Amino acid sequence: LPGLNLFAQSFLSSRGYGLLEYQLTLENYARALVNPTYHKLAISSFGVGAIAAVACVALGYPVAFHISFRMRRGRNLALFLVVASLFSSYLVRLYAWYTILGSNGVINSALRRFGVIEEPLAFLLFSRWAVLVAFVNIFLPYAILMLTSAMQNIPPDLLENARDLGASPARTFSAVVLPMTMTAAVGSAAYTFILASGDYITPALLGGTRGTGLATAIANQFLALGDRPGGAALSFLMLGVFLATYLGLSRLERFRGI
């Protein structure tokens, strides 16, 4: 019901300060689609989300493979440590990165102590790079858990048979492991992309002006300008991109190798 109400408001006109004019119009969508500022913000948001999704899947595969096929006694402990990393608050982890990447943070303090730099490295914080690092830290455990769960269904004998038939490690991964875990890879990529692209708090705390995304523009429409129809239109355009991305990624599940 709140979603339907917001969707209906996206076709109304705003009179400012939260006031609505009950006259159907497509002006909100047209303005959002032609505004070059929104184009730049969309590229920034979706670009960071896509890079974070690829990074989480790429880093999650070796960790999940090692837990599933190389660890025996310590497998449950490793999975517990992955889950334990999710126990801390979302905001606590963001502020932790703030203390690591800040001008007086761990990295800059260590570099100055060893005489590597004289002035703090300003690019470490308030940048897209800082936002990307935080996203990978936040969403990587989910990717590891999804991929590890999928690898539990792969018999170890299947990998041994592939090696006995002369398959290289890369060939074994591409022909056996990847097809059988494609659903988990698509799920973790879509999960990371959608949540990272639509996140508001992380860019606000770590991104600064250079890491501003489309979610910040939506928040400004609602809170600063009181333009609920404009913010609603932007929200549903973003939702449409997420839906199209998920449908595109879901087609990869058809890949099953040989």
C-alpha positions as CSV (number, residue, x, y, z in Angstrom):
1,L,0.0,0.0,0.0
2,P,2.8,2.6,0.7
3,G,4.4,1.6,-2.6
4,L,1.1,2.0,-4.5
5,N,0.5,5.3,-2.8
6,L,4.0,6.5,-3.8
7,F,3.5,5.3,-7.4
8,A,0.2,7.3,-7.6
9,Q,1.9,10.4,-6.3
10,S,4.6,10.2,-9.0
11,F,1.9,11.2,-11.6
12,L,0.8,14.3,-9.6
13,S,2.3,17.8,-9.6
14,S,4.1,19.3,-6.6
15,R,3.3,22.8,-5.3
16,G,6.3,22.7,-3.0
17,Y,6.6,22.1,0.8
18,G,4.9,18.8,0.5
19,L,1.7,20.1,-1.1
20,L,0.2,18.3,-4.1
21,E,-1.8,19.3,-7.1
22,Y,-4.1,16.5,-8.0
23,Q,-3.7,16.6,-11.8
24,L,-2.3,13.6,-13.6
25,T,0.9,14.4,-15.5
26,L,4.1,12.6,-16.8
27,E,6.2,15.7,-16.3
28,N,8.0,14.2,-13.3
29,Y,9.2,11.3,-15.3
30,A,10.1,13.4,-18.3
31,R,12.1,15.9,-16.2
32,A,14.0,13.0,-14.5
33,L,14.8,11.4,-17.8
34,V,16.2,14.5,-19.5
35,N,18.0,16.1,-16.6
36,P,21.8,15.7,-17.1
37,T,22.5,16.0,-13.4
38,Y,20.4,12.9,-12.8
39,H,22.2,11.1,-15.7
40,K,25.6,11.7,-14.0
41,L,24.2,10.6,-10.6
42,A,22.7,7.5,-12.1
43,I,26.0,6.5,-13.8
44,S,27.8,7.0,-10.5
45,S,25.3,5.0,-8.5
46,F,24.9,2.1,-10.9
47,G,28.6,2.1,-11.8
48,V,29.7,1.7,-8.2
49,G,26.9,-0.9,-7.6
50,A,28.1,-2.9,-10.6
51,I,31.7,-2.8,-9.6
52,A,30.8,-3.8,-6.0
53,A,28.7,-6.7,-7.3
54,V,31.5,-8.0,-9.6
55,A,34.1,-7.6,-6.8
56,C,32.0,-9.4,-4.2
57,V,31.4,-12.4,-6.6
58,A,35.0,-12.5,-7.7
59,L,36.3,-12.4,-4.1
60,G,33.6,-14.7,-2.8
61,Y,34.3,-17.6,-5.2
62,P,37.9,-18.4,-3.9
63,V,36.8,-18.1,-0.3
64,A,33.7,-20.2,-0.8
65,F,35.7,-22.8,-2.8
66,H,38.4,-23.0,-0.1
67,I,35.8,-23.4,2.7
68,S,33.8,-26.1,0.7
69,F,36.6,-28.2,-0.7
70,R,39.8,-27.5,1.1
71,M,38.7,-27.1,4.7
72,R,37.5,-30.1,6.7
73,R,37.9,-29.6,10.4
74,G,37.7,-25.8,10.3
75,R,34.8,-25.4,7.9
76,N,32.2,-24.7,10.6
77,L,34.5,-22.2,12.3
78,A,35.1,-20.4,9.0
79,L,31.4,-20.1,8.3
80,F,30.8,-18.9,11.8
81,L,33.5,-16.2,11.4
82,V,31.8,-15.1,8.1
83,V,28.4,-14.9,9.9
84,A,30.0,-13.2,12.9
85,S,31.1,-10.3,10.7
86,L,27.5,-9.5,10.1
87,F,26.7,-9.1,13.8
88,S,28.1,-5.6,14.0
89,S,25.8,-2.7,13.1
90,Y,25.8,-1.3,9.6
91,L,26.6,2.2,10.9
92,V,29.3,0.9,13.1
93,R,31.1,-0.7,10.1
94,L,30.8,2.6,8.2
95,Y,32.2,4.6,11.0
96,A,35.0,2.1,11.4
97,W,36.0,2.8,7.8
98,Y,35.7,6.5,8.6
99,T,38.4,6.1,11.3
100,I,40.6,4.0,9.0
101,L,40.5,6.2,5.9
102,G,40.2,9.6,7.5
103,S,42.9,12.3,7.6
104,N,43.8,11.2,11.1
105,G,42.9,7.6,10.5
106,V,44.9,4.4,10.8
107,I,46.3,4.5,7.2
108,N,47.4,8.2,7.2
109,S,48.7,8.0,10.7
110,A,50.9,5.0,9.9
111,L,52.2,6.5,6.6
112,R,53.2,9.7,8.4
113,R,54.8,7.8,11.3
114,F,57.0,6.0,8.8
115,G,57.8,9.1,6.9
116,V,56.2,8.0,3.7
117,I,54.0,11.1,3.5
118,E,54.0,14.6,5.1
119,E,50.4,15.5,4.5
120,P,47.3,13.2,4.8
121,L,46.1,11.5,1.7
122,A,42.8,13.3,1.1
123,F,41.6,10.9,-1.6
124,L,41.2,8.0,0.8
125,L,38.0,9.4,2.2
126,F,35.1,11.2,0.6
127,S,35.5,9.5,-2.7
128,R,33.9,6.8,-4.8
129,W,36.8,4.6,-3.8
130,A,35.9,4.8,-0.1
131,V,32.3,4.0,-0.9
132,L,33.3,1.0,-3.0
133,V,35.5,-0.4,-0.3
134,A,32.7,-0.1,2.3
135,F,30.2,-1.8,0.0
136,V,32.6,-4.7,-0.6
137,N,33.2,-5.0,3.1
138,I,29.4,-5.0,3.8
139,F,28.1,-7.3,1.1
140,L,31.0,-9.8,0.6
141,P,29.9,-12.0,3.6
142,Y,26.5,-12.5,1.9
143,A,28.2,-13.5,-1.4
144,I,30.4,-16.0,0.5
145,L,27.5,-17.6,2.3
146,M,25.4,-17.9,-0.9
147,L,28.3,-19.4,-2.9
148,T,29.3,-21.7,-0.1
149,S,25.7,-23.0,0.2
150,A,25.6,-23.7,-3.6
151,M,28.9,-25.5,-3.5
152,Q,27.6,-27.9,-0.9
153,N,25.6,-29.5,-3.7
154,I,28.8,-30.3,-5.8
155,P,30.1,-33.8,-5.0
156,P,33.9,-33.6,-4.5
157,D,34.2,-36.7,-6.7
158,L,33.0,-34.6,-9.6
159,L,36.1,-32.3,-9.3
160,E,38.4,-35.3,-9.0
161,N,36.9,-36.8,-12.1
162,A,37.5,-33.6,-14.0
163,R,41.2,-33.5,-12.9
164,D,41.6,-37.2,-13.8
165,L,40.3,-36.4,-17.3
166,G,43.0,-33.8,-17.7
167,A,41.0,-30.6,-17.0
168,S,43.1,-27.7,-15.7
169,P,41.9,-25.9,-12.5
170,A,40.5,-23.1,-14.7
171,R,38.7,-25.6,-16.9
172,T,37.3,-27.4,-13.9
173,F,36.0,-24.2,-12.5
174,S,34.4,-23.0,-15.8
175,A,32.9,-26.4,-16.7
176,V,31.9,-27.7,-13.3
177,V,31.9,-25.2,-10.5
178,L,30.6,-22.1,-12.3
179,P,27.6,-23.8,-14.0
180,M,26.5,-25.5,-10.8
181,T,26.8,-22.3,-8.7
182,M,25.4,-19.9,-11.3
183,T,22.2,-19.3,-9.5
184,A,24.1,-18.3,-6.3
185,A,26.4,-16.0,-8.3
186,V,23.5,-14.3,-10.0
187,G,21.7,-13.9,-6.7
188,S,24.7,-12.4,-4.9
189,A,25.5,-10.1,-7.8
190,A,21.9,-8.9,-8.0
191,Y,21.6,-8.5,-4.2
192,T,24.8,-6.4,-4.0
193,F,24.0,-4.3,-7.1
194,I,20.5,-3.4,-6.0
195,L,21.4,-2.6,-2.4
196,A,24.7,-0.8,-3.2
197,S,23.2,1.3,-6.0
198,G,20.2,2.4,-3.9
199,D,22.1,3.0,-0.7
200,Y,21.9,6.5,0.8
201,I,23.9,6.3,4.1
202,T,27.2,5.0,2.8
203,P,27.7,7.7,0.1
204,A,26.5,10.4,2.6
205,L,29.1,9.3,5.2
206,L,32.1,8.2,3.1
207,G,31.4,9.6,-0.4
208,G,31.3,13.4,0.1
209,T,30.4,15.4,-2.9
210,R,32.4,13.1,-5.2
211,G,30.5,10.0,-4.0
212,T,27.0,11.4,-4.2
213,G,24.5,9.0,-5.8
214,L,21.0,8.9,-7.1
215,A,19.6,8.0,-3.7
216,T,20.9,11.3,-2.3
217,A,19.0,13.2,-5.1
218,I,15.8,11.3,-4.2
219,A,16.2,12.1,-0.5
220,N,16.7,15.8,-1.4
221,Q,13.5,15.8,-3.4
222,F,11.5,14.5,-0.4
223,L,13.3,16.3,2.4
224,A,14.9,19.5,1.1
225,L,12.5,20.5,-1.7
226,G,9.3,18.8,-0.5
227,D,8.7,17.5,-4.0
228,R,7.2,14.2,-3.3
229,P,6.1,13.5,-6.9
230,G,9.6,14.2,-8.2
231,G,11.2,12.0,-5.7
232,A,8.6,9.3,-6.3
233,A,9.3,9.4,-10.1
234,L,13.0,9.1,-9.5
235,S,12.4,6.2,-7.1
236,F,10.4,4.2,-9.6
237,L,12.8,4.9,-12.5
238,M,15.5,3.4,-10.3
239,L,13.2,0.5,-9.5
240,G,12.8,-0.1,-13.2
241,V,16.5,-0.2,-13.7
242,F,16.8,-2.7,-10.8
243,L,14.1,-4.9,-12.3
244,A,15.7,-4.8,-15.8
245,T,19.1,-5.7,-14.3
246,Y,17.7,-8.6,-12.4
247,L,15.9,-10.0,-15.4
248,G,19.1,-9.6,-17.4
249,L,21.2,-11.4,-14.8
250,S,18.6,-14.1,-14.4
251,R,19.2,-15.1,-18.0
252,L,22.7,-16.1,-16.9
253,E,21.2,-18.9,-14.9
254,R,20.5,-20.7,-18.1
255,F,24.3,-21.3,-18.4
256,R,25.0,-24.8,-17.3
257,G,28.2,-25.6,-19.0
258,I,28.9,-29.1,-20.4
